[in-house]
Structure formats: structure tokens, C-alpha cells
Amino acid sequence: MSQTTPGSFAIADDGVDPRRVPQRVLWTGARMPAIGLGTFGSDRFSGDDIAAAVIGAAEVGYRHFDCAAVYGNEHLIGASLETILGGGIPREELWVTSKLWNDKHDPADVIPAFRSSLRDLRLEYLDLYLIHWPFPNHHAPGVDVTSRAPNARPYIHEEFMATWRELENLVDMGLVRHIGTSNMTIPKLKLLLRDARIKPACNEMEQHPCFQQPELFKFVMEAGIVPIGFAPIGSPTRPDRDRTADDAVDIEEPAIVAIARRLGVHPATVCVKWAAQRGQVPIPFSIYRNEYLSNLRSTVSEPLTDEEMAAVAACDRNSRLIKGQVFLWKDGQSWEDLWDLDGTIAQ
């Protein structure tokens, strides 16, 4: 059984009314649902499974879907979005994000790449378009972390701004409502904020209890940029190539386990609940109904106590899981060079 609200997609009886889901207000005044469904299936899930999860997530109340060209499934997700919209949900109730991949940073490639995603997603406009990584360094699918693109190079601000200008043109053309960044650092964002004609609305960044990035989080919040947090439960299904022996495991943190026991939920749900309550926009991925429904319900249930929020904050281990080694530009580098840890942009 489902119940239908006027002008809305049919919501399952055990789902969440989308009107109850918290919203984040962007600098434009637009409102973004404070939780989304991630669609990066790693190497472990098929595109068809992910496309089916998009429909299932809409049926339980999701209205925010985080996509990317490099995930290789936008053409399948587009069919799901068409089904959802055909079921009666107005386009303005959805929030759909996509991202520009690294091999499309050349200004001549940006708008064609965007149009390809728009066509695959079967939409007339996107709500948000991000530059996926600030580096133009491409790598073949499935390579190990030692792989380097033969023409790889470091972040060059003038080149990044040439790419950004094309995203601004997409806004001018009415093809995308907001533009933003992903996997950025404070030094790079300072330069972008200085030089952008259209300010980034969002920055997508790794955010989970064991990797909270407090300085970057504070910076984007104070700059009026909404932080979107990927890997909010520590990405347990991330590719094997992204795993190292000293990676923290968020869902095994004693404080998180204790809170989960009190609430009668899985520890992963606590991670998502903490993220949304903290002020970021978590985009957990799952193809399983019980998991994505539990994640959504966490945003509308009784909040964590101040003591519990502090206990989760104390779980920070500075444990970056998605290190980005394949985007390095010379041999012998450490992945830390990508992240400007000393406050300067590595060259």
C-alpha cells in the first residue's frame, strides 16, 4: 500500500513524507534536501541495481540524488528519473546533481560533457553541477593506486578557472541552477572565491565521524557554501584499491555502537544522523531498501543528545579513506600532496 499526497510521487506507507525532511538553504535561497542517495556503486553493484534503488528511494521519500558521469550509470538512472517524474512528482521537488570528470576540464569539453549527462539523466536542467576533482588527471578504470596519467599535472589555478567559467556559462544558459566543487581544499577554495563570478553553492567532501575535516567544514560553512558529505558511514563498500591497513572503521567506534544500541538501529544510521544534525548533507549509498529507508528516517527522528553529538565528535581520527593517489602527477609523491595540508597548494 502507498499513500499519495497532492502533486507528489506515491510514498510507501512506511516511508517518510519528503516535506518532513530537513532542508539546507543555499546562498541563492534555493532549498536542498539535507540527505541524498549516493549512486557510486564502487565495483560491487550493477548499474541496474543502482537505478532500481533510485526508484525505491523515491518511493520511501528521497528527493535528492547525487550522480556523476564517471559512475557509468547515468543513462540507467535517467530511466528511473523518468519513471519518477512520470509518476506525478513535479520536477522542482527533485534535486539532481552530476559532476564533470577529470578528462573533460578543457573548456571546449565542459559544455558537451554536461549535455551528455543531461541527456543521459533525461532532464531539461540540473540542480547542481560539480567539478569532480580539481585535477585534470585521468586514469583508466580499475587501475591500482600507483597508476599515473602520462600528462598528469598539479592544480593550476588559471586552468581551473577556465573550466569554472564554462560552468558559469551553463548557469547563464539556464541548464544548471547551481555550480560547485568537490574534493577541494581551503587554499584552492580561497582562490576560487576570489576569482569566481558565480560563487560555488556546494563543496562535496569526504565527511564521516572518523574523518570530520573540522577546519574545512568551518571554512565552507562560514563562506556560505553547503558541505555535501560523501562516505558518511566510512564507505564500507569502497573499492579494494582505496583501502589501507590503518583505515578507521566508523561503524565499530564504541561511542557510535553505544548510541546505536540505545536507538535500536545499525551504527551506520547513527553516522548518517550525526552528519545531518551537524549541518552537512550526507549522501549515503545503498541499494537495500531497509538501509536507505533507515538512513532517511534518521533525519526526521528524535535528535541525538548534546552528549551523544560530542561523543561522535570525539571519534575523529583524521582517517581519510579516499586518498586520491591516482590523481598525483609525478612518481614518488605521497597522496598528502593532493590535500594542501600545510596550507599551500603543492606544485
C-alpha positions in Angstrom: 0.0 0.0 0.0 1.1 3.5 -0.7 -0.3 6.9 0.1 -0.3 9.7 -2.4 0.0 13.4 -1.5 -1.2 16.0 -3.9 1.3 16.7 -6.6 3.7 14.1 -5.2 5.1 10.7 -6.1 3.4 7.8 -4.3 5.0 7.4 -0.9 5.2 4.0 0.7 3.2 3.6 3.9 6.4 3.1 5.9 8.2 5.9 4.1 8.9 9.5 5.1 6.9 12.4 3.9 9.5 14.5 1.9 8.1 17.7 3.5 9.4 16.5 6.9 13.0 16.0 5.6 15.2 18.9 6.7 16.4 21.4 4.1 19.6 23.3 3.6 19.3 26.8 2.3 21.9 27.7 -0.4 23.2 31.2 -0.9 20.8 31.6 -3.8 17.8 31.0 -1.5 17.2 27.6 -3.0 16.5 24.6 -0.7 18.3 21.3 -0.9 17.1 18.2 0.9 19.5 17.6 3.8 20.1 13.9 2.8 20.6 12.4 -0.7 21.1 9.0 -2.2 24.6 8.4 -3.5 24.9 6.5 -6.7 28.5 5.5 -6.8 28.3 1.7 -6.8 32.0 1.1 -6.4 33.0 -2.1 -8.2 30.4 -4.1 -6.3 27.0 -3.3 -7.6 25.5 -3.2 -11.1 24.1 -0.1 -12.7 20.7 -1.8 -12.9 20.7 -2.4 -9.1 21.5 1.3 -8.5 18.9 2.5 -11.0 16.3 0.4 -9.2 17.4 1.8 -5.8 16.7 5.3 -7.1 13.1 4.4 -7.8 12.9 2.6 -4.4 14.4 5.6 -2.6 11.9 8.0 -4.2 9.1 5.7 -3.1 10.2 6.0 0.5 10.7 9.8 0.4 14.1 10.6 -1.1 14.1 13.6 -3.4 17.9 14.2 -3.7 20.1 12.1 -6.0 23.8 12.5 -6.3 25.2 11.3 -9.7 28.3 11.6 -11.8 29.4 10.9 -15.3 32.3 8.7 -14.2 30.0 6.3 -12.3 28.9 5.0 -15.7 25.3 4.6 -14.7 23.6 8.0 -15.5 21.9 6.5 -18.6 20.2 3.9 -16.3 19.4 6.4 -13.6 17.8 8.7 -16.2 15.3 6.0 -17.0 14.5 5.8 -13.2 14.1 9.6 -13.0 11.8 9.5 -16.0 9.7 6.9 -14.2 9.6 9.0 -11.0 8.6 12.2 -12.9 6.1 10.2 -14.9 4.6 9.0 -11.6 3.5 12.5 -10.8 6.3 14.2 -8.8 7.0 17.7 -10.1 10.5 18.3 -11.4 11.0 21.1 -8.9 10.6 18.6 -6.0 13.7 16.7 -7.1 17.3 17.7 -6.5 19.7 16.1 -9.0 23.4 16.6 -9.0 26.0 15.5 -11.6 29.8 16.1 -11.9 32.4 16.9 -14.5 35.0 14.2 -14.8 38.7 15.0 -14.9 39.3 14.3 -18.6 36.7 17.0 -19.5 38.4 20.0 -17.9 39.4 21.5 -21.2 37.0 24.5 -21.7 35.9 23.1 -25.1 34.8 19.9 -23.4 32.8 21.2 -20.5 29.5 22.0 -22.1 29.4 18.9 -24.3 30.2 16.7 -21.2 27.4 18.5 -19.3 25.0 18.0 -22.1 25.9 14.3 -22.2 25.0 13.9 -18.6 21.8 15.9 -19.0 20.8 13.7 -21.9 21.6 10.5 -20.0 19.6 11.7 -17.0 16.7 12.6 -19.3 16.3 16.1 -17.7 16.0 19.6 -19.0 18.2 21.1 -16.3 20.3 20.0 -13.3 20.1 21.4 -9.8 23.8 21.2 -9.2 26.9 20.5 -11.3 30.3 20.0 -9.6 33.9 19.8 -10.8 34.5 16.3 -9.5 38.2 16.8 -8.7 40.3 19.9 -9.0 42.9 18.0 -11.1 42.6 17.2 -14.8 44.4 13.9 -14.3 42.5 11.0 -15.8 43.1 7.3 -15.1 41.7 4.2 -16.7 39.0 2.3 -14.8 40.3 -0.3 -12.4 44.0 0.8 -12.2 45.9 0.4 -9.0 46.9 3.4 -6.9 50.4 3.6 -8.4 49.0 4.5 -11.8 49.8 7.9 -13.2 48.3 9.6 -16.3 51.2 10.3 -18.7 50.1 14.0 -19.0 49.2 14.5 -15.3 49.9 17.8 -13.8 49.2 19.6 -10.5 46.5 22.1 -9.7 46.9 25.1 -11.9 44.5 27.9 -10.8 44.3 29.6 -14.2 43.3 26.3 -15.8 40.8 25.5 -13.1 39.2 29.0 -13.6 38.9 28.4 -17.3 36.9 25.3 -16.5 34.9 27.2 -13.9 34.0 29.9 -16.4 32.3 27.2 -18.5 30.2 26.1 -15.5 29.2 29.7 -15.0 28.2 29.8 -18.7 25.9 26.8 -18.0 24.2 28.8 -15.3 23.8 31.7 -17.7 22.3 29.3 -20.3 19.7 28.1 -17.8 20.9 24.5 -18.0 22.0 24.2 -14.3 20.7 26.1 -11.3 23.9 25.9 -9.1 27.5 25.0 -9.6 30.1 23.8 -7.1 33.2 21.9 -6.3 34.3 18.6 -4.9 37.4 17.3 -3.2 38.7 20.8 -2.7 40.9 22.3 0.0 40.9 25.7 1.8 43.7 27.2 -0.3 42.1 26.3 -3.5 38.7 27.5 -2.4 40.1 30.8 -1.3 41.4 31.4 -4.8 38.1 30.3 -6.4 36.1 32.6 -4.1 38.4 35.5 -5.0 38.0 35.0 -8.7 34.6 33.4 -9.4 31.8 35.4 -11.0 29.3 32.9 -9.6 30.1 31.6 -6.2 30.1 27.8 -5.6 26.9 26.8 -3.9 28.3 23.5 -2.5 31.5 21.6 -1.9 31.3 17.9 -1.8 33.9 16.4 0.6 34.7 13.2 2.5 32.9 13.5 5.8 32.3 10.8 8.4 32.8 10.5 12.2 36.4 9.3 11.8 37.3 12.0 9.3 35.4 15.2 10.1 37.7 17.8 8.4 36.7 20.5 11.0 38.7 23.3 9.5 37.4 22.8 6.0 33.9 22.2 7.3 34.1 25.5 9.3 35.5 27.4 6.3 32.8 26.3 3.8 30.0 27.0 6.3 31.3 30.5 7.0 31.7 31.1 3.3 28.0 30.3 2.7 28.9 27.1 0.9 26.8 24.0 1.8 29.0 21.0 2.6 27.9 17.7 1.0 29.5 14.8 2.8 30.3 11.6 0.8 31.3 8.4 2.5 29.2 9.3 5.6 29.4 5.9 7.1 33.0 5.3 6.2 32.3 3.8 2.7 32.5 0.1 3.7 31.9 -0.9 0.1 34.6 1.3 -1.4 37.0 -0.3 -3.9 39.7 -2.5 -2.5 42.3 -0.2 -4.2 41.2 2.5 -1.8 41.8 0.5 1.4 44.9 0.8 3.6 45.7 -1.1 6.8 45.3 1.9 9.1 41.9 3.0 7.8 39.4 3.6 10.7 36.1 1.8 10.7 33.4 4.2 11.8 30.7 1.7 12.5 32.9 -0.1 15.0 33.6 3.0 17.1 32.4 2.3 20.7 30.6 5.6 21.0 28.7 5.0 17.8 27.9 1.4 18.7 26.6 2.6 22.1 24.3 5.2 20.6 23.0 2.7 18.0 22.2 0.3 20.8 20.2 3.0 22.6 18.3 3.9 19.5 17.8 0.3 18.3 19.4 1.0 14.9 22.5 0.0 13.0 25.7 2.0 13.7 25.7 3.2 10.1 22.4 5.0 10.8 24.0 6.9 13.7 26.7 8.1 11.4 24.1 9.5 8.9 22.1 11.0 11.7 25.1 12.7 13.2 26.1 14.1 9.8 22.7 15.6 9.1 22.4 17.0 12.6 25.9 18.5 12.3 24.8 20.6 9.3 26.3 18.8 6.3 24.3 16.9 3.6 25.2 13.2 3.8 24.7 11.2 0.6 24.9 7.6 1.8 24.8 4.9 -0.9 22.8 1.7 -0.6 20.8 -0.5 -2.9 19.0 -2.1 0.0 15.6 -0.7 1.0 16.0 -1.3 4.7 19.3 0.6 4.7 18.3 3.7 2.6 15.0 3.9 4.4 16.7 3.8 7.8 19.1 6.5 6.7 16.2 8.7 5.6 14.3 8.1 8.8 17.3 9.2 10.9 16.9 12.8 9.7 13.3 13.1 11.0 13.6 11.2 14.2 14.5 12.4 17.7 17.9 14.2 17.5 21.0 12.9 19.2 21.6 14.5 22.6 24.4 17.1 23.1 26.4 14.4 24.9 26.0 12.0 22.0 27.0 14.6 19.4 30.1 15.3 21.5 30.8 11.6 21.8 30.7 11.2 18.0 32.8 14.4 17.5 35.4 12.7 19.7 35.6 9.8 17.2 37.6 11.9 14.7 40.8 10.0 13.8 41.7 12.2 10.8 41.3 9.0 8.8 41.0 9.9 5.1 39.7 6.9 3.2 39.5 8.3 -0.4 43.1 9.4 -0.7 43.2 10.0 -4.5 46.6 8.6 -5.3 45.8 8.1 -8.9 45.5 11.9 -9.3 49.1 12.6 -8.4 51.3 14.0 -11.2 54.8 12.5 -10.6 56.4 9.4 -9.2 57.5 9.3 -5.6 54.8 11.6 -4.4 52.7 11.0 -1.3 48.9 11.3 -1.5 49.1 14.1 1.0 50.3 16.4 -1.8 46.8 16.5 -3.1 45.3 18.0 0.0 47.5 21.1 0.8 48.0 20.0 4.4 50.5 22.8 5.1 48.1 25.5 3.8 49.9 25.8 0.4 49.0 24.3 -3.0 51.5 21.7 -4.0 53.2 22.3 -7.3 
